[in-house]
Amino acid sequence: MTAPRVVLVGPMGVGKSTVGALVAERLGCVYRDTDDDIVAAQGRTIADIFVDEGEPAFRAIEKQAVHKALAEHEGVLALGGGAILDEDTRTLLAAHQVVYLSMDVEEAVKRTGLNTARPLLAVNPRRQWRELMDARRHLYTEVAGAVVATDGRTPEEVAQAVLDALELKEA
């Protein structure tokens, strides 16, 4: 069965893309991000999809992209922050090595400023980020075999912590 070696989940801005690329490099495999898949397939940004079609339409597109990537990708896979909202996706993730990259709101502010092109954080981003995390934290934990805190760590330190948590050896 084809399956990703590692699947990274966590909130927007936690560093899934950066850490995922580093983990893939250390494991000698390919990195893939389902958000990038969506942008490439749709020919527009995720923010544009949200604005033009709304969140439910985006989530349907995201679900298809995630299920396809889980079925065919053999390297390190990063999922969009809301991918774990779908129950079918959470069920599929049970068969994979999933790491939840966590951070607190202060770290989120430092990393993203909470003012970037994040459609779910358009108004009062600090409060909305907290509300999103209150709604999602238990889902990230549910699907993850390991949790790696990213607060105050470099991407390299987080990548090493991911490898250590899963007991994976560098290529």
TORMARDO-49008 format. One record per atom (N, C-alpha, C): residue in three letters; residue number from 1; atom name; x, y, z. Coordinates in steps of 0.05 Angstrom, whole numbers, plus 5000, padded with zeros to 4 digits. Example, Ala and Ser with C-alpha at 12.3 -4.5 7.8 and 13.67 -1.06 7.14 Angstrom:
2
- rest;nr;atom;c1;c2;c3
- Ala;1;N;5264;4886;5156 $
- Ala;1;CA;5246;4910;5156 $
- Ala;1;C;5264;4934;5156 $
- Ser;2;N;5257;4955;5142 $
- Ser;2;CA;5273;4979;5143 $
- Ser;2;C;5258;5001;5157 $
//
This chain:
171
- rest;nr;atom;c1;c2;c3
- Met;1;N;5017;4976;5000 $
- Met;1;CA;5000;5000;5000 $
- Met;1;C;5017;5025;5000 $
- Thr;2;N;5011;5043;4983 $
- Thr;2;CA;5025;5069;4982 $
- Thr;2;C;5015;5086;5005 $
- Ala;3;N;5033;5098;5019 $
- Ala;3;CA;5025;5115;5042 $
- Ala;3;C;5048;5135;5047 $
- Pro;4;N;5040;5159;5056 $
- Pro;4;CA;5061;5178;5064 $
- Pro;4;C;5077;5167;5087 $
- Arg;5;N;5102;5174;5088 $
- Arg;5;CA;5119;5166;5111 $
- Arg;5;C;5111;5182;5136 $
- Val;6;N;5104;5207;5132 $
- Val;6;CA;5097;5225;5153 $
- Val;6;C;5075;5244;5143 $
- Val;7;N;5054;5248;5159 $
- Val;7;CA;5034;5268;5153 $
- Val;7;C;5035;5289;5175 $
- Leu;8;N;5037;5314;5167 $
- Leu;8;CA;5038;5336;5186 $
- Leu;8;C;5011;5351;5186 $
- Val;9;N;5000;5355;5210 $
- Val;9;CA;4976;5371;5214 $
- Val;9;C;4981;5392;5235 $
- Gly;10;N;4964;5413;5235 $
- Gly;10;CA;4967;5434;5254 $
- Gly;10;C;4955;5460;5243 $
- Pro;11;N;4954;5481;5259 $
- Pro;11;CA;4942;5506;5251 $
- Pro;11;C;4958;5520;5230 $
- Met;12;N;4944;5539;5216 $
- Met;12;CA;4958;5556;5197 $
- Met;12;C;4981;5570;5210 $
- Gly;13;N;5003;5572;5196 $
- Gly;13;CA;5026;5587;5206 $
- Gly;13;C;5044;5572;5225 $
- Val;14;N;5038;5547;5231 $
- Val;14;CA;5054;5532;5250 $
- Val;14;C;5081;5523;5238 $
- Gly;15;N;5083;5523;5211 $
- Gly;15;CA;5108;5515;5198 $
- Gly;15;C;5107;5488;5185 $
- Lys;16;N;5083;5478;5179 $
- Lys;16;CA;5081;5451;5167 $
- Lys;16;C;5097;5450;5141 $
- Ser;17;N;5096;5470;5124 $
- Ser;17;CA;5110;5470;5099 $
- Ser;17;C;5140;5470;5103 $
- Thr;18;N;5150;5488;5119 $
- Thr;18;CA;5178;5490;5124 $
- Thr;18;C;5189;5465;5137 $
- Val;19;N;5176;5456;5158 $
- Val;19;CA;5185;5432;5173 $
- Val;19;C;5182;5407;5155 $
- Gly;20;N;5160;5406;5140 $
- Gly;20;CA;5156;5383;5122 $
- Gly;20;C;5178;5380;5102 $
- Ala;21;N;5186;5402;5090 $
- Ala;21;CA;5208;5401;5070 $
- Ala;21;C;5234;5392;5083 $
- Leu;22;N;5239;5401;5107 $
- Leu;22;CA;5263;5393;5122 $
- Leu;22;C;5262;5363;5129 $
- Val;23;N;5240;5354;5138 $
- Val;23;CA;5237;5325;5145 $
- Val;23;C;5240;5308;5120 $
- Ala;24;N;5228;5316;5098 $
- Ala;24;CA;5231;5301;5073 $
- Ala;24;C;5260;5300;5064 $
- Glu;25;N;5274;5322;5066 $
- Glu;25;CA;5302;5323;5059 $
- Glu;25;C;5318;5304;5076 $
- Arg;26;N;5313;5304;5102 $
- Arg;26;CA;5328;5286;5120 $
- Arg;26;C;5321;5257;5116 $
- Leu;27;N;5297;5251;5107 $
- Leu;27;CA;5289;5223;5101 $
- Leu;27;C;5296;5215;5073 $
- Gly;28;N;5304;5234;5056 $
- Gly;28;CA;5311;5227;5028 $
- Gly;28;C;5286;5221;5012 $
- Cys;29;N;5265;5235;5017 $
- Cys;29;CA;5240;5231;5001 $
- Cys;29;C;5228;5258;4993 $
- Val;30;N;5205;5256;4980 $
- Val;30;CA;5192;5280;4968 $
- Val;30;C;5173;5292;4988 $
- Tyr;31;N;5171;5319;4988 $
- Tyr;31;CA;5152;5334;5004 $
- Tyr;31;C;5129;5342;4987 $
- Arg;32;N;5105;5342;4999 $
- Arg;32;CA;5080;5351;4985 $
- Arg;32;C;5062;5365;5005 $
- Asp;33;N;5048;5385;4995 $
- Asp;33;CA;5030;5401;5011 $
- Asp;33;C;5003;5401;4997 $
- Thr;34;N;4982;5393;5010 $
- Thr;34;CA;4956;5391;4997 $
- Thr;34;C;4945;5420;4990 $
- Asp;35;N;4953;5440;5005 $
- Asp;35;CA;4945;5467;4997 $
- Asp;35;C;4957;5475;4970 $
- Asp;36;N;4983;5467;4965 $
- Asp;36;CA;4995;5472;4939 $
- Asp;36;C;4981;5456;4917 $
- Asp;37;N;4972;5432;4923 $
- Asp;37;CA;4957;5416;4904 $
- Asp;37;C;4932;5430;4896 $
- Ile;38;N;4918;5441;4916 $
- Ile;38;CA;4892;5455;4911 $
- Ile;38;C;4897;5479;4893 $
- Val;39;N;4917;5495;4900 $
- Val;39;CA;4923;5520;4885 $
- Val;39;C;4930;5512;4856 $
- Ala;40;N;4946;5492;4852 $
- Ala;40;CA;4954;5483;4825 $
- Ala;40;C;4929;5473;4809 $
- Ala;41;N;4913;5457;4822 $
- Ala;41;CA;4889;5446;4808 $
- Ala;41;C;4868;5467;4802 $
- Gln;42;N;4865;5486;4820 $
- Gln;42;CA;4844;5506;4817 $
- Gln;42;C;4853;5531;4801 $
- Gly;43;N;4879;5535;4800 $
- Gly;43;CA;4889;5558;4786 $
- Gly;43;C;4884;5584;4800 $
- Arg;44;N;4880;5583;4826 $
- Arg;44;CA;4875;5607;4842 $
- Arg;44;C;4882;5602;4871 $
- Thr;45;N;4884;5623;4886 $
- Thr;45;CA;4892;5620;4914 $
- Thr;45;C;4870;5609;4931 $
- Ile;46;N;4877;5598;4954 $
- Ile;46;CA;4857;5588;4972 $
- Ile;46;C;4839;5611;4982 $
- Ala;47;N;4851;5634;4987 $
- Ala;47;CA;4835;5657;4995 $
- Ala;47;C;4814;5664;4973 $
- Asp;48;N;4821;5662;4948 $
- Asp;48;CA;4803;5668;4926 $
- Asp;48;C;4780;5647;4926 $
- Ile;49;N;4786;5622;4931 $
- Ile;49;CA;4766;5601;4932 $
- Ile;49;C;4746;5607;4954 $
- Phe;50;N;4756;5615;4977 $
- Phe;50;CA;4739;5622;5000 $
- Phe;50;C;4720;5645;4993 $
- Val;51;N;4732;5666;4981 $
- Val;51;CA;4716;5690;4974 $
- Val;51;C;4695;5683;4952 $
- Asp;52;N;4704;5669;4931 $
- Asp;52;CA;4687;5664;4908 $
- Asp;52;C;4666;5643;4913 $
- Glu;53;N;4673;5622;4929 $
- Glu;53;CA;4654;5599;4931 $
- Glu;53;C;4646;5593;4960 $
- Gly;54;N;4660;5604;4979 $
- Gly;54;CA;4654;5599;5007 $
- Gly;54;C;4669;5575;5019 $
- Glu;55;N;4669;5574;5046 $
- Glu;55;CA;4684;5553;5059 $
- Glu;55;C;4674;5525;5053 $
- Pro;56;N;4647;5520;5052 $
- Pro;56;CA;4639;5492;5046 $
- Pro;56;C;4649;5482;5019 $
- Ala;57;N;4649;5499;4999 $
- Ala;57;CA;4660;5490;4973 $
- Ala;57;C;4690;5485;4975 $
- Phe;58;N;4704;5502;4989 $
- Phe;58;CA;4733;5498;4993 $
- Phe;58;C;4738;5471;5007 $
- Arg;59;N;4723;5466;5029 $
- Arg;59;CA;4727;5441;5044 $
- Arg;59;C;4722;5416;5027 $
- Ala;60;N;4703;5417;5008 $
- Ala;60;CA;4698;5395;4990 $
- Ala;60;C;4723;5390;4972 $
- Ile;61;N;4734;5412;4961 $
- Ile;61;CA;4758;5411;4945 $
- Ile;61;C;4781;5400;4961 $
- Glu;62;N;4783;5410;4985 $
- Glu;62;CA;4805;5402;5003 $
- Glu;62;C;4804;5372;5009 $
- Lys;63;N;4780;5363;5015 $
- Lys;63;CA;4776;5334;5022 $
- Lys;63;C;4786;5317;4999 $
- Gln;64;N;4778;5323;4974 $
- Gln;64;CA;4787;5308;4951 $
- Gln;64;C;4818;5308;4949 $
- Ala;65;N;4829;5332;4952 $
- Ala;65;CA;4859;5334;4950 $
- Ala;65;C;4873;5318;4971 $
- Val;66;N;4863;5319;4995 $
- Val;66;CA;4875;5304;5017 $
- Val;66;C;4873;5274;5013 $
- His;67;N;4850;5264;5005 $
- His;67;CA;4846;5236;5001 $
- His;67;C;4863;5226;4978 $
- Lys;68;N;4866;5241;4957 $
- Lys;68;CA;4883;5234;4935 $
- Lys;68;C;4912;5232;4944 $
- Ala;69;N;4921;5252;4958 $
- Ala;69;CA;4949;5253;4967 $
- Ala;69;C;4955;5230;4987 $
- Leu;70;N;4936;5224;5005 $
- Leu;70;CA;4940;5202;5023 $
- Leu;70;C;4942;5175;5009 $
- Ala;71;N;4928;5173;4986 $
- Ala;71;CA;4928;5148;4971 $
- Ala;71;C;4953;5145;4953 $
- Glu;72;N;4965;5167;4945 $
- Glu;72;CA;4986;5164;4925 $
- Glu;72;C;5014;5174;4933 $
- His;73;N;5016;5190;4954 $
- His;73;CA;5042;5202;4961 $
- His;73;C;5057;5185;4980 $
- Glu;74;N;5083;5181;4975 $
- Glu;74;CA;5099;5164;4992 $
- Glu;74;C;5119;5179;5009 $
- Gly;75;N;5120;5205;5007 $
- Gly;75;CA;5139;5221;5023 $
- Gly;75;C;5127;5233;5047 $
- Val;76;N;5134;5259;5052 $
- Val;76;CA;5124;5274;5074 $
- Val;76;C;5101;5291;5063 $
- Leu;77;N;5078;5291;5077 $
- Leu;77;CA;5054;5305;5068 $
- Leu;77;C;5045;5324;5089 $
- Ala;78;N;5040;5349;5081 $
- Ala;78;CA;5029;5369;5100 $
- Ala;78;C;5000;5375;5091 $
- Leu;79;N;4982;5376;5110 $
- Leu;79;CA;4954;5381;5105 $
- Leu;79;C;4948;5410;5113 $
- Gly;80;N;4928;5422;5100 $
- Gly;80;CA;4919;5448;5107 $
- Gly;80;C;4907;5447;5136 $
- Gly;81;N;4907;5470;5149 $
- Gly;81;CA;4899;5472;5177 $
- Gly;81;C;4872;5461;5183 $
- Gly;82;N;4853;5463;5164 $
- Gly;82;CA;4826;5454;5169 $
- Gly;82;C;4819;5426;5158 $
- Ala;83;N;4839;5413;5146 $
- Ala;83;CA;4833;5387;5134 $
- Ala;83;C;4822;5366;5154 $
- Ile;84;N;4829;5369;5179 $
- Ile;84;CA;4821;5350;5200 $
- Ile;84;C;4791;5354;5208 $
- Leu;85;N;4779;5375;5197 $
- Leu;85;CA;4750;5380;5204 $
- Leu;85;C;4732;5358;5192 $
- Asp;86;N;4741;5345;5170 $
- Asp;86;CA;4726;5325;5156 $
- Asp;86;C;4729;5298;5170 $
- Glu;87;N;4706;5286;5177 $
- Glu;87;CA;4706;5261;5192 $
- Glu;87;C;4719;5238;5175 $
- Asp;88;N;4713;5237;5149 $
- Asp;88;CA;4724;5216;5132 $
- Asp;88;C;4755;5219;5131 $
- Thr;89;N;4764;5243;5130 $
- Thr;89;CA;4793;5248;5130 $
- Thr;89;C;4806;5239;5156 $
- Arg;90;N;4793;5245;5178 $
- Arg;90;CA;4803;5236;5204 $
- Arg;90;C;4804;5205;5205 $
- Thr;91;N;4784;5192;5195 $
- Thr;91;CA;4784;5163;5194 $
- Thr;91;C;4808;5153;5177 $
- Leu;92;N;4812;5164;5154 $
- Leu;92;CA;4835;5156;5137 $
- Leu;92;C;4862;5161;5151 $
- Leu;93;N;4864;5182;5166 $
- Leu;93;CA;4889;5189;5179 $
- Leu;93;C;4897;5169;5200 $
- Ala;94;N;4878;5153;5210 $
- Ala;94;CA;4884;5133;5231 $
- Ala;94;C;4904;5113;5221 $
- Ala;95;N;4906;5109;5195 $
- Ala;95;CA;4924;5089;5184 $
- Ala;95;C;4952;5100;5178 $
- His;96;N;4957;5125;5186 $
- His;96;CA;4982;5139;5178 $
- His;96;C;4997;5149;5203 $
- Gln;97;N;5023;5154;5198 $
- Gln;97;CA;5039;5166;5219 $
- Gln;97;C;5035;5197;5218 $
- Val;98;N;5019;5206;5237 $
- Val;98;CA;5011;5235;5237 $
- Val;98;C;5024;5249;5260 $
- Val;99;N;5035;5272;5254 $
- Val;99;CA;5047;5289;5275 $
- Val;99;C;5032;5316;5275 $
- Tyr;100;N;5023;5323;5299 $
- Tyr;100;CA;5010;5349;5303 $
- Tyr;100;C;5031;5369;5312 $
- Leu;101;N;5035;5390;5295 $
- Leu;101;CA;5053;5411;5302 $
- Leu;101;C;5036;5433;5316 $
- Ser;102;N;5043;5438;5341 $
- Ser;102;CA;5027;5456;5358 $
- Ser;102;C;5042;5482;5363 $
- Met;103;N;5026;5503;5369 $
- Met;103;CA;5037;5529;5378 $
- Met;103;C;5015;5544;5393 $
- Asp;104;N;5023;5563;5410 $
- Asp;104;CA;5003;5579;5423 $
- Asp;104;C;4999;5605;5408 $
- Val;105;N;4979;5620;5416 $
- Val;105;CA;4971;5644;5401 $
- Val;105;C;4993;5664;5399 $
- Glu;106;N;5010;5667;5420 $
- Glu;106;CA;5031;5686;5420 $
- Glu;106;C;5052;5679;5398 $
- Glu;107;N;5057;5653;5395 $
- Glu;107;CA;5075;5644;5374 $
- Glu;107;C;5063;5649;5347 $
- Ala;108;N;5037;5645;5344 $
- Ala;108;CA;5023;5650;5319 $
- Ala;108;C;5025;5679;5311 $
- Val;109;N;5022;5697;5331 $
- Val;109;CA;5025;5726;5325 $
- Val;109;C;5053;5732;5316 $
- Lys;110;N;5073;5721;5329 $
- Lys;110;CA;5101;5725;5321 $
- Lys;110;C;5106;5716;5292 $
- Arg;111;N;5096;5692;5286 $
- Arg;111;CA;5102;5680;5260 $
- Arg;111;C;5087;5692;5237 $
- Thr;112;N;5061;5697;5241 $
- Thr;112;CA;5045;5706;5218 $
- Thr;112;C;5036;5735;5221 $
- Gly;113;N;5038;5746;5245 $
- Gly;113;CA;5027;5772;5249 $
- Gly;113;C;4997;5771;5249 $
- Leu;114;N;4986;5748;5243 $
- Leu;114;CA;4957;5744;5240 $
- Leu;114;C;4944;5765;5222 $
- Asn;115;N;4959;5774;5203 $
- Asn;115;CA;4948;5794;5184 $
- Asn;115;C;4954;5786;5155 $
- Thr;116;N;4962;5762;5151 $
- Thr;116;CA;4968;5754;5123 $
- Thr;116;C;4942;5745;5110 $
- Ala;117;N;4944;5734;5086 $
- Ala;117;CA;4921;5727;5070 $
- Ala;117;C;4908;5701;5081 $
- Arg;118;N;4897;5702;5104 $
- Arg;118;CA;4885;5679;5117 $
- Arg;118;C;4855;5685;5119 $
- Pro;119;N;4839;5674;5102 $
- Pro;119;CA;4810;5682;5101 $
- Pro;119;C;4795;5677;5127 $
- Leu;120;N;4803;5658;5143 $
- Leu;120;CA;4788;5653;5168 $
- Leu;120;C;4796;5672;5190 $
- Leu;121;N;4816;5689;5185 $
- Leu;121;CA;4826;5707;5206 $
- Leu;121;C;4822;5736;5198 $
- Ala;122;N;4803;5741;5181 $
- Ala;122;CA;4801;5768;5170 $
- Ala;122;C;4793;5790;5190 $
- Val;123;N;4776;5783;5210 $
- Val;123;CA;4767;5803;5229 $
- Val;123;C;4775;5794;5257 $
- Asn;124;N;4788;5811;5273 $
- Asn;124;CA;4798;5804;5299 $
- Asn;124;C;4813;5778;5299 $
- Pro;125;N;4836;5778;5286 $
- Pro;125;CA;4850;5753;5281 $
- Pro;125;C;4859;5738;5306 $
- Arg;126;N;4866;5752;5327 $
- Arg;126;CA;4875;5739;5352 $
- Arg;126;C;4852;5723;5364 $
- Arg;127;N;4829;5735;5366 $
- Arg;127;CA;4806;5721;5377 $
- Arg;127;C;4797;5698;5359 $
- Gln;128;N;4797;5703;5333 $
- Gln;128;CA;4789;5682;5314 $
- Gln;128;C;4808;5659;5315 $
- Trp;129;N;4834;5664;5317 $
- Trp;129;CA;4854;5643;5319 $
- Trp;129;C;4849;5626;5344 $
- Arg;130;N;4844;5639;5366 $
- Arg;130;CA;4837;5624;5391 $
- Arg;130;C;4812;5607;5388 $
- Glu;131;N;4792;5618;5375 $
- Glu;131;CA;4767;5603;5371 $
- Glu;131;C;4771;5580;5352 $
- Leu;132;N;4787;5584;5331 $
- Leu;132;CA;4793;5562;5313 $
- Leu;132;C;4807;5540;5328 $
- Met;133;N;4827;5547;5344 $
- Met;133;CA;4842;5527;5359 $
- Met;133;C;4825;5513;5380 $
- Asp;134;N;4807;5527;5393 $
- Asp;134;CA;4788;5515;5412 $
- Asp;134;C;4771;5493;5397 $
- Ala;135;N;4764;5499;5372 $
- Ala;135;CA;4747;5481;5357 $
- Ala;135;C;4763;5458;5345 $
- Arg;136;N;4789;5462;5340 $
- Arg;136;CA;4804;5442;5325 $
- Arg;136;C;4825;5427;5342 $
- Arg;137;N;4834;5438;5364 $
- Arg;137;CA;4856;5425;5379 $
- Arg;137;C;4851;5395;5384 $
- His;138;N;4826;5389;5394 $
- His;138;CA;4820;5361;5400 $
- His;138;C;4821;5343;5375 $
- Leu;139;N;4815;5355;5352 $
- Leu;139;CA;4815;5339;5327 $
- Leu;139;C;4844;5334;5318 $
- Tyr;140;N;4861;5354;5321 $
- Tyr;140;CA;4890;5350;5315 $
- Tyr;140;C;4901;5328;5333 $
- Thr;141;N;4894;5329;5359 $
- Thr;141;CA;4904;5310;5378 $
- Thr;141;C;4892;5282;5372 $
- Glu;142;N;4867;5281;5363 $
- Glu;142;CA;4854;5256;5357 $
- Glu;142;C;4869;5241;5335 $
- Val;143;N;4877;5255;5314 $
- Val;143;CA;4889;5242;5291 $
- Val;143;C;4919;5237;5294 $
- Ala;144;N;4932;5250;5313 $
- Ala;144;CA;4961;5249;5315 $
- Ala;144;C;4971;5226;5333 $
- Gly;145;N;4992;5214;5323 $
- Gly;145;CA;5007;5194;5339 $
- Gly;145;C;5027;5208;5357 $
- Ala;146;N;5035;5233;5349 $
- Ala;146;CA;5054;5248;5365 $
- Ala;146;C;5048;5278;5362 $
- Val;147;N;5054;5293;5383 $
- Val;147;CA;5050;5322;5383 $
- Val;147;C;5078;5334;5387 $
- Val;148;N;5085;5353;5370 $
- Val;148;CA;5110;5367;5372 $
- Val;148;C;5104;5397;5375 $
- Ala;149;N;5112;5408;5398 $
- Ala;149;CA;5109;5437;5402 $
- Ala;149;C;5130;5452;5386 $
- Thr;150;N;5122;5473;5373 $
- Thr;150;CA;5140;5488;5356 $
- Thr;150;C;5148;5515;5369 $
- Asp;151;N;5135;5522;5391 $
- Asp;151;CA;5141;5548;5404 $
- Asp;151;C;5170;5551;5411 $
- Gly;152;N;5182;5573;5402 $
- Gly;152;CA;5210;5579;5409 $
- Gly;152;C;5230;5561;5397 $
- Arg;153;N;5223;5545;5378 $
- Arg;153;CA;5242;5527;5365 $
- Arg;153;C;5247;5535;5336 $
- Thr;154;N;5271;5529;5326 $
- Thr;154;CA;5277;5533;5298 $
- Thr;154;C;5263;5511;5282 $
- Pro;155;N;5259;5516;5256 $
- Pro;155;CA;5248;5495;5239 $
- Pro;155;C;5266;5469;5240 $
- Glu;156;N;5292;5473;5241 $
- Glu;156;CA;5310;5450;5243 $
- Glu;156;C;5305;5434;5268 $
- Glu;157;N;5301;5448;5291 $
- Glu;157;CA;5296;5434;5316 $
- Glu;157;C;5269;5419;5315 $
- Val;158;N;5249;5432;5303 $
- Val;158;CA;5223;5419;5301 $
- Val;158;C;5225;5394;5283 $
- Ala;159;N;5239;5397;5260 $
- Ala;159;CA;5242;5374;5242 $
- Ala;159;C;5255;5351;5257 $
- Gln;160;N;5276;5356;5273 $
- Gln;160;CA;5289;5335;5288 $
- Gln;160;C;5270;5323;5308 $
- Ala;161;N;5254;5340;5321 $
- Ala;161;CA;5234;5330;5341 $
- Ala;161;C;5214;5312;5328 $
- Val;162;N;5205;5318;5303 $
- Val;162;CA;5187;5301;5288 $
- Val;162;C;5200;5274;5283 $
- Leu;163;N;5224;5274;5273 $
- Leu;163;CA;5238;5249;5268 $
- Leu;163;C;5241;5232;5294 $
- Asp;164;N;5248;5246;5315 $
- Asp;164;CA;5252;5232;5341 $
- Asp;164;C;5225;5221;5351 $
- Ala;165;N;5204;5236;5348 $
- Ala;165;CA;5177;5228;5358 $
- Ala;165;C;5168;5202;5344 $
- Leu;166;N;5175;5200;5318 $
- Leu;166;CA;5166;5177;5302 $
- Leu;166;C;5188;5155;5301 $
- Glu;167;N;5211;5161;5314 $
- Glu;167;CA;5233;5142;5314 $
- Glu;167;C;5242;5136;5285 $
- Leu;168;N;5244;5157;5269 $
- Leu;168;CA;5253;5154;5241 $
- Leu;168;C;5282;5162;5239 $
- Lys;169;N;5297;5148;5223 $
- Lys;169;CA;5326;5153;5218 $
- Lys;169;C;5329;5169;5193 $
- Glu;170;N;5348;5187;5193 $
- Glu;170;CA;5355;5203;5169 $
- Glu;170;C;5366;5185;5148 $
- Ala;171;N;5361;5192;5122 $
- Ala;171;CA;5371;5176;5100 $
- Ala;171;C;5401;5180;5097 $
//
